[in-house]
């Protein structure tokens, strides 16, 4: 009694095997559940368009030549199912369209089957990412067509027609759909990559700006700390003055204490900024550059082997500390970039000072034989310089420049202009003009070029692959036609030896290995009813006018004659 329920439970939990019909029903139900109203309307319109040629062909009646049209009670539901599953199972919709075309004609060539094959082939390429399943399906259809041709005792030319139809009505739309899908993916991926890289570049620029601001904060510490220290020292001297009354001495003591407290507070705040900058790899603080003149920078660079020359114009004008450090940093960074990216090239540093502004220009020549300069490798140094110059109220430009007098004819220039009137810095309104004229190609542009090359290659495949397949098939058809014309000739002596009523096996012993593809003309009477006829050439000449016709039935030769061809 206990075995029954156990077997029943096992039967309930056993996996259910689904056949093609069940899988098709599941795909259709999934398509109905997932599709939006817009998609359903588009699918309904596609279904009507695909059904129209078949219905019109059936209503017009059977043609005088060719296969009979497929009735609408078969065409309409099959195409409805193909359209229904084309979004969830596009390859299944292609199978349905190919099966309907096989019913219409073993060669897949009929008026009712053209649109379904074109549409489903395109949708398979548009909606399927993997190419191997589609290629395997095309091979299976070609192999099935060859089997059908052999079983129906048809000429091999029927299979050639099937392959041509498969190439142009299925494979070519599939390539077009695949190209459209890959193009859409490339566009979407390109925009996503561009946005991501733009965010990354913005973050990198922000980090450089923050690091540069921390360095400027260090400059503020050096300058203000020094002044506050002097202020505290003078307040201390005033506090111990013998001729100062107690009330003023108390005020001087408070002033000294406030200066000391301000100095310590400033030291603590800037120390935190410097610690964060050092942790982030911000480089050396600018306090090491205090008291170093531009001439000293040029002299040290020349002593290290860099061919550098300093030119001055105008009378020296005292600069604010922030502007002075900015000029110093521009010269220092430019000399460093010249030594790194254009070793051996001459460098000219020009410093022009007027009562209104200070201009500094650093031009590095390109060594002869080297490629044209394209800026710094990473660009972070120039970003920091631009931020420092901007905060100092100036404008910076950098990029390639023509140098007619140099051997290479070109170089790289960094030019900065710092106005002496810097009230905008105090008011918080700083200029925002930054003109980077020389920039190396970004990773986004390089990837875009690579994607464009791939897209052009896939576009060529859309045309070259069908052309190559057609050319290969044309060569195969030409070779087959040559072989067939030579191996389908029935000698007149063998034809005369055949007698009506002779056993079919005895007649086959006299027949050549292949039949001819030439068929009787339209005015030739058909063979005996219920018989099957075979046709053979009288000679191997091109376009024969007459061929032998042998008709068999009941295992015997029932008729033999020479008939005119349709050539």
C-alpha positions in Angstrom: 0.0 0.0 0.0 2.9 2.3 0.6 4.5 1.8 -2.8 1.6 3.4 -4.7 1.8 7.0 -3.3 5.6 6.9 -3.6 5.4 6.1 -7.3 2.7 8.7 -7.7 4.9 11.4 -6.1 7.8 10.3 -8.3 5.7 10.6 -11.3 4.6 14.1 -10.3 8.2 15.3 -9.8 9.7 13.7 -12.9 10.8 16.2 -15.5 8.5 16.6 -18.4 10.1 16.3 -21.8 8.8 18.9 -24.3 8.7 18.3 -28.0 8.9 20.9 -30.8 5.2 21.6 -30.7 5.3 22.3 -26.9 8.3 24.5 -27.3 6.6 26.4 -30.1 3.5 26.9 -27.9 5.6 28.1 -25.0 7.5 30.6 -27.2 4.2 31.9 -28.5 2.7 32.3 -25.0 5.9 34.1 -23.9 5.7 36.4 -26.9 2.1 37.3 -26.1 3.0 37.9 -22.4 6.0 40.1 -23.1 5.0 42.1 -26.1 3.8 45.7 -25.8 0.9 47.1 -27.7 3.2 48.8 -30.2 5.1 45.6 -30.8 1.9 43.7 -31.3 0.6 46.2 -33.8 3.9 46.0 -35.7 3.7 42.2 -35.7 0.1 42.3 -36.9 1.0 44.6 -39.8 4.0 42.4 -40.7 1.7 39.3 -40.7 -0.7 41.0 -43.1 2.1 42.0 -45.5 3.5 38.5 -45.5 0.2 36.8 -46.1 -0.9 39.1 -48.9 1.2 37.6 -51.8 0.1 34.0 -51.0 -3.6 34.9 -50.7 -3.5 36.9 -54.0 -1.7 34.1 -55.8 -4.2 31.5 -54.6 -7.2 33.7 -55.6 -5.7 34.3 -59.0 -5.7 30.5 -59.7 -3.0 28.0 -60.5 -0.4 29.1 -63.0 0.1 27.3 -66.4 3.6 26.3 -65.4 5.2 25.8 -62.0 3.9 24.6 -58.7 0.3 25.1 -57.5 -0.1 27.9 -54.9 -0.4 26.9 -51.2 -3.9 27.3 -49.9 -4.5 30.2 -47.4 -5.8 27.9 -44.7 -2.2 26.7 -44.5 -0.3 29.9 -45.3 -2.2 32.2 -42.9 -1.8 30.3 -39.6 1.8 29.3 -40.3 2.8 32.8 -41.0 0.8 34.0 -38.0 2.8 31.6 -35.8 6.1 32.6 -37.4 5.4 36.3 -36.7 4.2 35.5 -33.2 7.5 33.8 -32.2 9.9 36.0 -34.2 10.8 38.1 -31.2 11.4 35.3 -28.7 12.6 32.6 -31.1 13.6 34.2 -34.4 15.3 31.0 -35.7 12.0 29.1 -35.2 10.2 31.6 -37.3 12.7 31.1 -40.1 12.1 27.3 -39.9 8.4 27.9 -40.3 8.9 30.2 -43.4 11.4 27.7 -45.0 8.9 24.8 -44.4 6.1 26.8 -46.0 8.4 27.5 -49.0 9.3 23.8 -49.3 5.5 23.0 -49.4 5.2 25.6 -52.2 8.2 24.5 -54.2 11.1 22.1 -53.6 13.3 24.9 -55.0 12.0 27.4 -52.3 11.2 29.7 -55.3 7.6 30.9 -55.3 5.8 34.2 -55.2 4.2 33.5 -51.8 7.5 32.4 -50.2 9.7 35.4 -51.1 8.5 37.9 -48.5 8.4 35.4 -45.6 12.0 34.3 -46.4 13.3 37.8 -46.7 11.6 39.0 -43.5 12.5 36.0 -41.3 16.1 36.0 -42.6 16.5 39.6 -41.7 14.9 39.2 -38.3 17.2 36.3 -37.4 20.2 38.5 -38.2 18.7 41.5 -36.4 17.7 39.7 -33.2 20.2 36.9 -32.8 23.7 37.7 -31.5 25.2 34.3 -32.3 26.1 33.6 -35.9 26.8 29.8 -35.7 23.2 28.7 -35.2 22.0 30.6 -38.3 24.9 29.2 -40.4 24.2 25.7 -39.2 20.5 26.2 -40.1 21.4 27.4 -43.6 23.6 24.3 -44.1 20.8 22.1 -42.8 18.3 23.6 -45.3 20.8 23.1 -48.2 21.3 19.5 -47.2 17.6 18.9 -46.8 17.0 20.4 -50.3 19.7 18.1 -51.7 17.9 15.1 -50.1 14.5 16.2 -51.4 15.9 16.6 -54.9 17.5 13.1 -54.8 14.3 11.4 -53.4 12.1 13.2 -55.9 14.4 12.1 -58.8 14.8 15.7 -59.8 17.7 17.2 -61.7 20.6 18.7 -59.7 19.7 22.0 -61.3 16.7 22.2 -58.9 19.1 22.1 -56.0 21.2 24.8 -57.5 18.1 27.0 -57.7 17.4 26.2 -54.1 20.9 27.3 -53.0 20.6 30.5 -55.0 17.2 31.2 -53.4 18.7 30.4 -50.0 21.6 32.8 -50.6 19.6 35.8 -51.9 16.3 35.4 -50.0 17.7 34.2 -46.7 21.5 34.6 -46.3 21.7 38.1 -47.7 18.8 39.5 -45.5 20.4 37.8 -42.6 23.7 39.6 -43.3 21.9 42.9 -43.6 20.0 42.3 -40.3 23.3 41.3 -38.6 25.0 44.4 -39.9 22.1 46.6 -38.7 22.2 45.0 -35.2 26.0 45.3 -34.9 25.8 48.9 -36.1 23.3 49.7 -33.4 25.4 48.0 -30.7 28.5 49.9 -31.8 26.6 53.2 -31.6 25.2 52.4 -28.2 28.6 51.0 -26.9 30.4 54.1 -28.3 28.1 56.5 -26.5 28.4 54.5 -23.3 32.2 54.4 -23.6 32.4 58.1 -24.4 30.2 59.0 -21.4 32.3 56.8 -19.1 35.6 58.1 -20.3 34.3 61.7 -20.1 33.4 61.0 -16.4 36.8 59.5 -15.8 38.6 62.4 -17.4 36.5 64.8 -15.4 37.4 63.0 -12.2 41.1 63.0 -13.2 41.0 66.7 -13.9 39.2 67.3 -10.6 41.9 65.4 -8.8 44.6 67.5 -10.5 42.8 70.7 -9.7 42.4 69.7 -6.0 46.0 68.8 -5.8 47.0 72.1 -7.3 44.7 74.0 -5.0 46.4 72.2 -2.1 49.7 73.4 -3.3 48.4 76.9 -3.6 47.2 76.5 0.0 50.8 75.6 0.9 51.9 78.8 -0.7 49.4 80.7 1.4 50.8 79.0 4.5 54.3 80.0 3.5 53.4 83.6 2.8 50.8 84.2 5.5 52.7 82.2 8.1 55.8 84.2 7.6 53.8 87.5 7.9 51.9 86.3 11.0 55.2 85.2 12.6 56.7 88.6 12.0 53.5 90.2 13.4 53.7 88.0 16.6 57.4 88.9 16.9 56.7 92.6 16.8 53.8 92.3 19.2 56.1 90.5 21.6 58.7 93.3 21.3 56.0 95.9 21.9 54.8 93.9 25.0 58.2 94.2 26.8 58.7 97.8 25.9 59.6 99.7 29.2 57.7 102.9 28.4 54.4 101.1 27.6 51.5 101.6 30.0 49.8 98.5 31.4 46.6 98.9 29.3 48.6 99.0 26.0 50.9 96.2 27.2 47.8 94.0 27.8 46.5 94.8 24.3 49.9 93.9 22.8 49.9 90.6 24.7 46.5 89.8 23.3 47.6 90.7 19.8 50.7 88.5 20.1 48.6 85.6 21.4 46.0 86.0 18.6 48.9 86.0 16.0 50.4 82.9 17.5 47.0 81.2 17.5 46.3 82.2 13.9 49.7 80.9 12.9 49.1 77.5 14.6 45.6 77.2 13.2 46.9 78.0 9.7 49.7 75.5 10.1 47.2 72.8 11.2 44.8 73.4 8.3 47.5 73.5 5.7 49.1 70.4 7.3 45.9 68.4 6.8 45.7 69.5 3.1 49.4 68.6 2.6 49.0 65.2 4.2 46.0 64.5 2.0 47.9 65.6 -1.1 50.9 63.5 -0.2 48.6 60.5 0.4 47.1 61.0 -3.0 50.5 61.2 -4.7 50.3 64.9 -5.2 54.0 65.4 -5.6 56.4 67.8 -3.9 55.0 70.9 -2.3 55.9 74.2 -3.7 57.5 75.4 -0.5 60.8 74.0 -1.8 60.7 76.5 -4.7 60.6 79.6 -2.4 63.4 82.0 -3.2 64.3 80.3 -6.5 64.3 82.6 -9.5 63.5 81.7 -13.1 67.1 82.4 -14.1 68.1 79.8 -11.5 65.7 77.3 -13.0 67.1 77.9 -16.5 70.7 77.7 -15.2 70.1 74.4 -13.5 68.4 73.0 -16.6 71.3 74.1 -18.8 73.8 72.6 -16.3 72.0 69.3 -16.6 72.5 69.3 -20.4 69.3 70.8 -21.8 69.9 73.4 -24.5 67.9 76.2 -23.0 68.1 80.0 -23.5 66.4 82.7 -21.4 65.3 86.0 -23.0 63.9 88.9 -21.0 62.0 92.0 -22.2 60.9 94.9 -20.2 61.7 96.1 -16.7 61.3 93.7 -13.8 58.0 94.3 -12.0 57.2 92.9 -8.5 54.5 90.2 -8.8 52.0 89.0 -6.2 53.2 85.7 -4.6 50.5 83.7 -6.3 51.3 85.0 -9.7 55.1 84.6 -9.1 54.6 81.0 -8.2 52.4 80.5 -11.2 55.1 81.8 -13.5 57.7 79.7 -11.7 55.5 76.5 -12.1 54.9 77.2 -15.8 58.6 77.4 -16.5 59.5 74.4 -14.4 56.7 72.2 -15.9 57.6 73.2 -19.4 61.3 72.5 -19.0 60.4 69.1 -17.5 58.1 68.3 -20.5 60.7 69.5 -23.0 63.4 67.2 -21.4 61.0 64.3 -21.3 59.2 64.5 -24.7 61.7 66.4 -26.9 65.2 65.5 -25.7 67.9 67.2 -27.6 65.6 70.0 -28.9 66.5 73.6 -28.2 64.3 75.4 -25.6 63.6 79.1 -25.5 62.2 80.8 -22.4 60.9 84.3 -23.0 59.8 86.5 -20.1 58.1 89.8 -21.0 57.0 92.2 -18.3 55.1 95.4 -18.6 53.3 97.6 -16.0 50.0 95.8 -16.9 50.9 92.2 -17.3 53.6 89.5 -17.3 53.9 87.1 -20.2 56.0 83.9 -20.2 56.5 81.7 -23.2 58.4 78.4 -23.3 59.0 77.0 -26.9 60.6 73.5 -27.3 61.9 72.6 -30.8 61.2 69.1 -32.2 64.4 67.2 -32.8 65.0 66.5 -36.5 63.6 63.1 -37.4 61.2 62.9 -34.6 57.4 62.7 -35.1 55.5 66.0 -34.6 54.8 66.8 -30.9 51.4 66.0 -29.6 51.5 67.4 -26.1 52.3 65.7 -22.8 51.7 62.0 -22.4 49.1 62.2 -19.7 48.1 65.9 -19.6 47.8 66.1 -15.8 50.7 68.5 -15.5 49.1 70.9 -18.0 45.8 70.6 -16.3 47.4 71.6 -13.0 49.1 74.5 -14.7 45.9 75.8 -16.2 44.1 75.6 -12.9 47.0 77.5 -11.2 47.1 80.1 -13.9 43.3 80.5 -13.9 43.2 81.0 -10.1 45.9 83.6 -10.5 43.7 85.5 -13.0 45.7 84.6 -16.1 45.2 82.7 -19.4 47.2 79.8 -20.6 47.5 78.4 -24.2 49.5 75.4 -25.3 49.9 73.5 -28.5 52.1 72.8 -31.6 53.7 75.8 -33.2 55.5 76.3 -36.5 59.2 77.2 -36.3 60.6 78.0 -39.8 64.1 78.6 -38.5 64.5 75.3 -36.8 65.7 72.1 -38.6 62.5 70.2 -37.9 60.2 73.2 -38.7 57.9 72.8 -35.7 57.8 72.6 -31.9 55.6 72.9 -28.9 54.7 76.2 -27.1 53.3 76.9 -23.7 52.2 80.6 -23.3 50.9 82.3 -20.2 49.7 85.8 -19.6 49.1 87.1 -16.1 47.6 90.5 -15.7 48.9 92.5 -12.7 45.4 93.7 -11.8 44.0 90.7 -9.9 40.9 92.2 -8.3 38.8 89.5 -9.9 40.6 86.9 -7.8 39.7 88.6 -4.6 36.1 89.0 -5.7 35.8 85.4 -6.7 35.2 86.0 -10.4 38.0 84.3 -12.2 38.4 84.0 -16.0 37.4 80.6 -17.4 39.2 80.8 -20.8 41.3 77.7 -21.3 42.4 76.9 -24.8 44.3 73.6 -25.1 45.3 73.6 -28.7 47.4 70.5 -28.7 45.9 67.2 -27.4 46.8 63.6 -28.0 44.1 61.4 -29.4 42.0 60.0 -26.6 41.2 56.4 -26.0 37.6 57.1 -27.0 38.6 58.4 -30.4 40.9 55.5 -31.0 38.2 53.0 -30.1 35.8 54.9 -32.3 38.2 54.5 -35.3 38.5 50.8 -34.6 34.8 50.4 -34.4 34.3 52.3 -37.7 36.9 50.0 -39.4 35.0 47.0 -38.1 31.7 48.4 -39.3 33.1 49.1 -42.8 34.4 45.5 -42.9 31.0 44.1 -41.9 29.4 46.3 -44.5 31.7 44.9 -47.2 30.7 41.4 -46.0 27.1 42.1 -46.7 27.9 42.4 -50.4 31.0 40.2 -50.7 29.8 37.1 -49.0 26.7 36.6 -51.3 28.8 37.6 -54.3 31.4 35.0 -53.3 28.8 32.3 -52.7 27.1 33.1 -56.0 30.5 33.0 -57.8 31.3 29.6 -56.3 27.9 28.3 -57.2 28.3 29.6 -60.7 31.6 27.8 -61.1 30.0 24.6 -59.7 27.1 24.9 -62.1 29.4 25.4 -65.0 31.5 22.3 -64.1 28.3 20.3 -63.6 26.9 21.4 -66.9 30.1 20.4 -68.7 30.1 17.0 -67.0 26.4 16.4 -67.6 26.6 17.3 -71.3 29.2 14.6 -71.7 27.8 11.9 -69.4 24.1 12.1 -70.5 24.7 11.1 -74.2 22.8 7.9 -75.2 24.5 6.3 -78.2 22.1 5.6 -81.1 23.2 2.0 -81.2 22.1 1.5 -77.6 18.9 3.3 -78.2 18.1 1.0 -81.1 18.7 -2.1 -78.9 16.0 -1.1 -76.5 12.5 -2.6 -77.0 9.2 -1.5 -75.6 8.2 -4.0 -72.9 11.8 -4.8 -72.1 12.6 -5.2 -68.4 13.6 -1.9 -66.7 16.8 -3.4 -65.2 18.0 -4.5 -68.6 17.4 -1.0 -70.1 19.2 0.7 -67.2 22.3 -1.3 -68.0 22.4 0.5 -71.4 21.7 4.0 -70.0 24.4 6.7 -69.3 25.1 7.7 -65.7 23.3 11.0 -65.9 20.2 12.5 -67.5 20.1 15.7 -69.5 18.4 18.9 -68.1 16.8 19.6 -71.4 13.0 19.1 -71.2 10.4 18.6 -74.0 8.9 21.7 -75.6 5.4 22.9 -74.8 3.8 21.2 -77.9 5.2 17.7 -77.2 2.6 15.2 -76.1 3.1 13.9 -72.5 4.2 10.3 -71.9 1.9 7.4 -71.2 -0.3 7.9 -68.1 1.2 6.6 -64.9 4.7 6.4 -66.3 7.9 8.3 -65.4 10.1 9.5 -68.2 13.8 10.0 -68.5 15.6 12.2 -71.1 19.0 11.7 -72.7 21.1 13.6 -75.2 21.7 12.4 -78.8 25.2 14.1 -78.8 27.2 16.4 -76.6 26.6 19.5 -78.6 25.2 22.7 -76.9 21.5 23.4 -76.9 20.2 20.1 -78.4 17.1 20.4 -80.6 15.9 16.8 -80.0 16.5 14.3 -77.1 15.6 10.7 -76.4 12.6 10.1 -74.1 12.3 6.8 -72.3 9.2 6.1 -70.2 8.9 3.4 -67.6 6.0 1.9 -65.8 5.4 -1.4 -63.9 9.1 -2.3 -64.1 9.2 -2.2 -67.9 9.9 0.2 -70.7 6.5 1.4 -71.9 7.5 4.0 -74.5 10.6 5.4 -76.3 10.8 8.2 -78.8 12.8 11.3 -79.8 11.1 14.6 -78.9 11.8 18.3 -79.6 13.2 20.3 -76.7 12.2 23.8 -75.6 15.6 25.2 -76.6 
